């Protein structure tokens, strides 16, 4: 009898234990989440993943853009992945984007070194449900969902030509064009509008030779400007596009003591330009706030990922009102700002 009671007691204990184990297993499984059910969002945080790809990393302009992008990520509660090639090279950008596709990000925003070279990989991203944007420089417009531009290209290009004539103090003479990457769509567009302004308004200005590419390297811009000055002793002015080309060109003018003879207008940051502005080797730097550009890119990417639309005149927090072009997908940050020896010290980028 005692053995039978003991046996029955052990059976009850065993049954209770099994039930408890099943309950625990159900509780544990209920708390788990299948990562595949979160789409492209980070499985642990649920945050949108927004990838920002500059032309290259490590130069002041794109460093400033990174700060703005990361700040927007913090403010808006999204994960920002800021990554790019170490050189202004389209093949390296393709590899970066391939890696981002494998990470299943929600949005890829790229500043292409060569728009055509990136079209196939951007199409691949779209085919996998990733939203595609360009920023700073236009990509293939048939591929992108949204395009974030710093300024109106025509206004900016024409403005640079006007600034050079003002610095030269005359509407005739010999000028040259120094640029960054020869395939950079934004730089080429600004150059085209500058040339158009010269042809229409300053027909007595003569552009010497072809535009001079510098691969987005200050040292190359410096050396090629030295060569340009040596070959053209009658040179009156230089238009320099990309944020490092004007610095290299100014270096060469400074070294040769030609501040009073050769005028220079360039796309450049005020902090980098300040020493050259102060001694006159660079007459005016013209740009926008790259931190704001990075911030706006992330803010617009978040709207895009959430199925929302940025409208003309919309007030973006920390940015202000933006312009949306008639195509409905090109967003303009705002008008350019000019930096001179008088005001360059007022800026921290």
PyMOL commands that set and color helices and strands:
alter all, ss='L'
color gray80, all
select helices_A, chain A and resi 2-30+35-38+60-76+90-102+115-127+153-168+185-201+218-231+245-256+270-279+290-305+344-346
alter helices_A, ss='H'
color red, helices_A
select strands_A, chain A and resi 49-53+79-82+107-110+131-135+146-149+173-179+205-207+212-213+237-240+263-266+284-287+315-316+320-321+323-324+330-332+337-339
alter strands_A, ss='S'
color yellow, strands_A
deselect
rebuild
show_as cartoon
